[in-house]
Amino acid sequence: MLIQFAFFGVGLFAIVYFFSPDLLFSLVKKKPLIWLLVMFLYPVFSVYPQELIYRAYFFHRYRSLFPNKWRLIAVNALLFGYTHIIFQNWIAVGLTAAGGILFAVTYDRSKSTLLVSVMHSIFGCLIFTLGLGQFFYIGTVASIPPHLKI
């Protein structure tokens, strides 16, 4: 998990830094109390329920439909990404589909909702810290540039 976090953390940092440096650490700089609330509330009220539904329930309920584990993981990741279409931008859908692969593989190997929830929390908090959080809550749909919207 540490290698994955370092790889994606550096990659996401570089993407934000080079393509939208004004976003880098924007929530931390502009609204530090909101950022702090997100760091504590997001894992409990967003991540854990998502992991209960998308990993624990989904894998338990639909594993028999997908004898090939990679199909199960792919379908799970695609559905997880698709759910984020409510944010009306391809960044939210793409990042969550990619994260969905990591989370599904981790859940498939470990069968641990807690482990995958911690992993999801760390990656999600990184996204909010780096400044990409604006793509993951509905309040900003109107402020997202048109070329990033779906």
VENMOUR-V837456 format. One record per residue. N is the residue number from 1. RES is the residue in three letters. SS is DSSP state (helix for helix, strand for strand, loop for the rest). Layout:
N_RES_SS, N_RES_SS
This chain:
1_MET_loop, 2_LEU_helix, 3_ILE_helix, 4_GLN_helix, 5_PHE_helix, 6_ALA_helix, 7_PHE_helix, 8_PHE_helix, 9_GLY_helix, 10_VAL_helix, 11_GLY_helix, 12_LEU_helix, 13_PHE_helix, 14_ALA_helix, 15_ILE_helix, 16_VAL_helix, 17_TYR_helix, 18_PHE_helix, 19_PHE_helix, 20_SER_loop, 21_PRO_helix, 22_ASP_helix, 23_LEU_helix, 24_LEU_loop, 25_PHE_loop, 26_SER_helix, 27_LEU_helix, 28_VAL_helix, 29_LYS_helix, 30_LYS_helix, 31_LYS_loop, 32_PRO_helix, 33_LEU_helix, 34_ILE_helix, 35_TRP_helix, 36_LEU_helix, 37_LEU_helix, 38_VAL_helix, 39_MET_helix, 40_PHE_helix, 41_LEU_helix, 42_TYR_helix, 43_PRO_helix, 44_VAL_helix, 45_PHE_helix, 46_SER_helix, 47_VAL_helix, 48_TYR_helix, 49_PRO_helix, 50_GLN_helix, 51_GLU_helix, 52_LEU_helix, 53_ILE_helix, 54_TYR_helix, 55_ARG_helix, 56_ALA_helix, 57_TYR_helix, 58_PHE_helix, 59_PHE_helix, 60_HIS_helix, 61_ARG_helix, 62_TYR_helix, 63_ARG_helix, 64_SER_helix, 65_LEU_helix, 66_PHE_loop, 67_PRO_loop, 68_ASN_loop, 69_LYS_helix, 70_TRP_helix, 71_ARG_helix, 72_LEU_helix, 73_ILE_helix, 74_ALA_helix, 75_VAL_helix, 76_ASN_helix, 77_ALA_helix, 78_LEU_helix, 79_LEU_helix, 80_PHE_helix, 81_GLY_helix, 82_TYR_helix, 83_THR_helix, 84_HIS_helix, 85_ILE_helix, 86_ILE_helix, 87_PHE_helix, 88_GLN_loop, 89_ASN_strand, 90_TRP_helix, 91_ILE_helix, 92_ALA_helix, 93_VAL_helix, 94_GLY_helix, 95_LEU_helix, 96_THR_helix, 97_ALA_helix, 98_ALA_helix, 99_GLY_helix, 100_GLY_helix, 101_ILE_helix, 102_LEU_helix, 103_PHE_helix, 104_ALA_helix, 105_VAL_helix, 106_THR_helix, 107_TYR_helix, 108_ASP_helix, 109_ARG_helix, 110_SER_helix, 111_LYS_loop, 112_SER_loop, 113_THR_helix, 114_LEU_helix, 115_LEU_helix, 116_VAL_helix, 117_SER_helix, 118_VAL_helix, 119_MET_helix, 120_HIS_helix, 121_SER_helix, 122_ILE_helix, 123_PHE_helix, 124_GLY_helix, 125_CYS_helix, 126_LEU_helix, 127_ILE_helix, 128_PHE_helix, 129_THR_helix, 130_LEU_helix, 131_GLY_loop, 132_LEU_helix, 133_GLY_helix, 134_GLN_helix, 135_PHE_helix, 136_PHE_helix, 137_TYR_loop, 138_ILE_helix, 139_GLY_helix, 140_THR_helix, 141_VAL_helix, 142_ALA_helix, 143_SER_helix, 144_ILE_loop, 145_PRO_loop, 146_PRO_helix, 147_HIS_helix, 148_LEU_helix, 149_LYS_strand, 150_ILE_loop
